[in-house]
Amino acid sequence: MALYNYQKEGIEKIYSILTSREERAAMLCDPPGAGKTPQAIGLYDALGCNSALIVCPASLKENWRREFSKWSSRNVKAQVLNASSDTIDPEANVIITSFSLANRMHEKLCKNSYDLLVVDESHYLKNASSQAARIVLVLLWARCHFRLLMTGTPLPNGRAVEGYTCFSRCSNEHFSSWETYKKTYCIEERTRWGTTYPGSKNLSQLKQLSKGFMVRRSKEEVLGELPGIVRQNVPIALPQMAVLDAEGGIDVDAIVNAVENDLPIEGDHITTVRRKLGILKAPYVLQHIEETLEEVECLVVFLHHREVMAHLTTALTEKKISHVAISGLTLPEDRIKSVDIFQKGEAQVFLASLKAANTGLTLTRASTLIMAEYDWVPSTNEQAEGRIYRVSQNEICRVRYLVAQDSLDEKILKVVQRKQRDIGRAIEN
């Protein structure tokens, strides 16, 4: 795989910032879906790093490990940390951890030094007083020679106050004083609950100063090279014993061969396995929804099984995340109502059944789609993607397939996606 030209330029610009500024820190803030992870890995290679610490949302840890094997030109051994009791492998070049786990095992992490720190979705650290910000931007920061903060939303809600924590770490020259920053860029409001900063001012000046440490291309600048839709497989590390129990001793290779060659498959048992794997994935899907909503204001989630739908609707309700849902039991008039609610901005999440909602709906308010479960027929997945990837869409569309690694789920997805690529090539030719 090759980098796009704008990604190569991004690596060069970040390299220049890191090697020319006293802070040795930069921000990569390309829009969501523009491929920031390959740029970070390309930077690792360009800098000649021998070690790196990656801090990211928990649901993306395994993806980072795989991306290193895909994009790095060097022989990299990456270790994913999953529990605070884990021992850090002294032979690993790259250590990958989550924000919450970094908090719990920062003492272990701080025993080592690293050539490069990469913080993915760095807007998580916008609250300077949070434990995560103190651990990552102070303690771990001091153990790393170069530092890269990545986010597609440096000001998640468009308020200058949200940028200070990260901006100040990257440019002490301009943002060393919170008092000066808030007076210059924030509109202050005193309420009976305390002081808030709901508005901003002098944003053009703030933008100009941020160019000294930030690489940010607009959607229009990258769309010329990017396809309109960007697909990503996000692996979920389920407990291996639970996967083995769900699969119940089935002949996975025989099933994969049958799907590959369009042969008949024994139905009932396979249906049970797929349902069990979907249920196992459900809590991780919820976690991914929550983390993604830190980055975007709304998203669409496609799934298949009733139990998965029930788990997500219950959990989203408990967490007070506004949502609507369409299943095979939804009445026609309620389908229209749910679409209208979502398109008008009155719900953050649209839950959709693959069989009941993969055609005829326009959900272009969202540009991010999570395939919590996918279909074994490529065209069904393509139809689902088409709910956000339509003529009226003016954003880069991201489709994330959440797949249970080392399982039937993962192996079948590889076959389905290869078939989809073959179909695409046949149509193009």
N, C-alpha and C positions, 0 to 999 in steps of 0.2 A: 504494500500500500504506500502511496505517496502523499506527502503533505500538499495542501493547496498553497498557491503563491502567497496569499495573505497570511497564512500560518508561518511560512518561512520568514516573511518580513516581521511578523510578531516576535519570533524567536530572536531575530537580530536586534530588534528594538529593545527587548527586555534585557538581552545580554549587555547592550550598551549602557542601559540604566544601572544595572547591577554592578558593573565593573567601573563605572565612572562616578558614582555618588557615594558619599561617606556612609550613608545608612545601609548600603548594599541590599536595598529592598525595593520591590516594584509591585504594581498591581496589574493584572491582566483581566480586563473587564469587557471582552467581546460579548455580544448578545447571546442569550441561551441558544444552544444548538450549533454554535459556530466552531466547536472543536477546540476547547481550551486545554483539555487533557493532553492531546498529542503535542501541543506547543510546550507544555510544561516538561514533558518527557524529552522533547527535542532540546530544550534548554539544559536539562540534566546532561545530555550528551555533549552539547556545545561547550559547556563550562568545564568539561572533563571531570565531573564529580565522581567520587568513589563511594559516597554515601548520601542518603536523603531520608528525610522524615516527612511523611504525607499525613496530614490531618484532614479528615473529610467526614461527611455524614455517614453514619453506620451502614446504610444500605448501599453505599458506593465503594466500600473497602475492597471487595473481591474484584469489582470492575477495574479498580486502579491496578491491581496485581496483573490482571490479564492485559491491560493496556500497555504496561511496561514490556511485557513479552512481545506485544505486537509492534510497538513503535520504537523501542530503543534499539540502536544499532550495536549495542554492547551486550556482553553476557551479564545480565543482572539477576541476582537472587533476591527476590522480594518476600518479606514475611508479613503476613496479616495477623495483627493482634486481635484476639477475640475475647479475652478475659484478663482481669487484672492480675491473675495468678500466672499468666504466661511468662515464660523466660525469653528475653530478647536474644535472638540468635546472633552470636558474634560474627558469623560468616555472612550474614545478610547485608546486602548493599542498601536495600530500601526497606524501611520500616513503615507499615501502613496501619494507622489507628483512627479511631473516631474521636469526636469532640468529647463525648462523655467518658470514654475509656482513657483518653489523655489526661483528664482530670484525676482519675482514680490511680493511674500508674505513672504520674509525672516524675516521681522520685527515681523510678527505674529508667525512664527515658532520659532524664537529666544526667545520668551517669556517663552518657556517651555524648560525643559531639558529632555534628553532621555538616556536610558540605552545603546542603540545600534543604530548606524548609519550604514545603508547599502546603498552603491552606486552601482547600477547595470549599467553595461557598462561604467565603470569609465574612459575608454580611451576618453570619451567625454571631459574630463577635462585636457587633455594633454597640453593645452595652459595655462600656469600659469597666463598670463595677462588677460584672459577672465573673464567676470563677473561671469559666472557659476562657474569657479574654485575658485574665491575669496569668493563667497557666500558659496559654499558647503564645500570647503577644509579649510576655515578659520572660518567664522562666525558659520555655523552649526556644524562644527567639534568641536568647543569649547563648544557646548551645549550637547555633547554626551560623555558618559563614555568609551564605546568601539566603534571601527570603523572598518568596513569591506568594502574594495573596490573589486568589482567583474568585471572581463572582461576576455573574451577568447583571447583577443589580446592586451596584455600590451604594445607591440610596434607595432601598426597597420601597419606601413610601414617598419618595421624592422630597424628603426633608433633609436639609443640610446637617442637622444634628446627628443623623445616622452615619455620616461619613467620618466624623472626627476621629474615632478610635483608630481606625485603620490608616487614615490619611496621616495622622500624627506620627505613626510608626515609620511611615515611608518618607516623610519630609519634615524633619525637625526644624529646618530653616524657616518654613512658612507656617507650620501648625504646632509649634511647641507649647503654646499657651491656650488652654481651654477658654479662659476669660476673653482673650482677644478673638478667638475663633467665634464664640457665640455672639459677641457684640457685632462682629463683621458680617456673619452669614446667617444667623438664626434670629427669628422673630420670637421674642419671649412673651410668655403669657402666665400671669400669676393667678392661681385659683385657690380655693379653700383646701384643695388636696396637695398643693405644692406648685412648683414652677415647671411649666412645660414649654416645649419649643415646637409648636405646630406648624410654623411657617418658615420660609427662607427668604433671603435677600442676597444681592450681589452674586448670584449664581454664575454669571458669565465670568466674573473674576475667579471664582472658585474653580470653574472648569479650566480656565487658562493655567492656573497654578498647578492643577493636578496633572497636566500634560507632562510635567517634569518627571513624574514617576509612574504614570499610568498609560497603558496601551489599551485603547478602546476604539474599535471600529464600529461604525453604524451598521444596522441591518442592510442598508442599501449598498454599503461598501463590500460586504461579503457575499451577498446574494448572487452577484455575477459569477462566482465560482462554485458556490454551494448548490447542490440540488435543492429543490423546494422543500423536500422532506428528508430528514436525517433520522435514520433508524439506529438504535443501540440496544444490544442485549445486556441486561443487567442481571448477573448471576446472584442467586440467593443461596446461602450456605445453610441448608436445613440439616438437622441432626441426622447423621447417616443411618442410625438404627431406625429412626422414624421413616426414612425413605425406603429402607429395605422392607419394613413391615407393610408400608403402603403398597409396594410393588408385589408383595406376596409371592416371590419366587417365580414371577413370569419370565419368559424368555425374551428379554429386551431386544437382543440382536435380531431375533426372528420377526418381532413387530416392526422394528426399524426397516428391515428388509422388505416387509410387506408394504409399508407406506412408501418406501422408495420406488417399488415396482408396481404400485397400484394393485396389490393382491388383496383378496378378502381377509378380514381379521375377525377372529372370534369376538363377539360384541360385549356381552354382559360383564365379563371379568375386567376387560380393558376399561370399560366405562367406570367401574368401581375404582380402579387404580387412579384414573384421571381425577375422579371426584376427591379421593383421599389426598392426592398431591395438591389439588386446589385448596382444600381446607388447611393443609399444612402451610401453604404459602400465605394464607389470608392475613395473619398478624404482621408479616413482613411487608405485604402490600400496603397495609395501613400505615406502617412506619414510613414507607416511601412516599405515600400521599402527603403525610404531614411535612416531611422534609422538602418535598417539591413545592408545597405551598409557601415555603419560606422564600422561594425564588420567583414564583409566578402567582398571579392572583386567582387563576382558575385552571381546571384541567378536566379531562374526560378519562374515565376508567372503563375499559371493557373487560368483562368476565363471563363465565359460562354457567357455573353451578349455583343453585339456589342458596346453598349453605354459605358460599362465599359472599353472595349478595347480602344475606342476612347478617353475617358477621360485620361487614363493612358499614351497613346502614345503622346498625346498633351502635357500633363504636364511634362513628362520625357524629351521631346524635349525642352520645355521652360527652364527646369532646367539643360540642357546640360548633362543629364545622358544618356550615350550611350546604345542603346537597339535595338533589332530586335523583330519581331512579326510574328506569324503564326495564321491565322484565316481560316475559311472555304472558303474564297475568294482567298487565297494565291495559286499561281500556283505551280505545282510540282517542277519546276526548282528553283523557289524562296524559296521554303521550304528548299531544300538542301543548297542553298546559305546562308540562315539565320542560319542554324545549324552550317555550317562551320565557319561563322563569329564569332558566340558565342564560339564555341569550341577552336578557335584559340586565344581567349582572346581579340577580337576586339570590344566586347560589354559587358556591365556590367549586363544587364537585358535581359532575354528572356521571352517575353510575349507569352502565348500559349493558344489557345482555347481548352477547354475540349473535344469537339467533333472532332476537326480537328487535334489535335497534341498529343493525349494521348497514341498513339501507334506508334511503328516503329522508334522513334527518340532516339538518344543517346545524353544526355546533361550532361554527367558526369564531365564536368569542374566544375559544381556547385554541392555543397553538401547541399544547402539550397533551399527548395521549399516552396513557399507561395501559399496556396490554397485560393485565393481571393473569389472564388465561388467554390462550390463543386457539385457533381452530386448525385441524390437520389438513384442511383444504385451503390452499394459498389465497384463492380469490375471496374467501370469507374475511380473511385478515385485511386484504387490500380494501375491501368494501368498508370495513371498520375504520381504517385509516382515512378513508374518504369523507368521514363525517367532519374532520377538521381540515383536511387537505382538499380544498375546493376552490373554485374560481374566485369566490368572494374573500378568500383568505389573503391577508397582506403581511403575514409574519412567517418567519422560518418555522416549519412544523417539526416537532420532535416526537418520535414514537419510541417509547421504551418498553421492550419486552422483558418482563420479569420472569426469570426461568430458574427452576430448581436445579442447581448444578449436580453433576454426576448422577443423573436420574433419567428415566424415560422422557420426562418433560424436556430436558436439554437436548437429548439425542434426536428426538422427533423434530424439534424446532430447527435444527441444522438442516434436516432434509426438506422441511417445508420452505425455509428461506432460500435454499438452493433452487428448488422448483420455481419459486417466485422470480428469482433472477433469470432462470432459463426462459420463463414466460416473457419477461421483459425484453430479453435479447431477441426472442423470436418476433415479438411485436415490432421492435425497433427496426429489425432487418426486413 
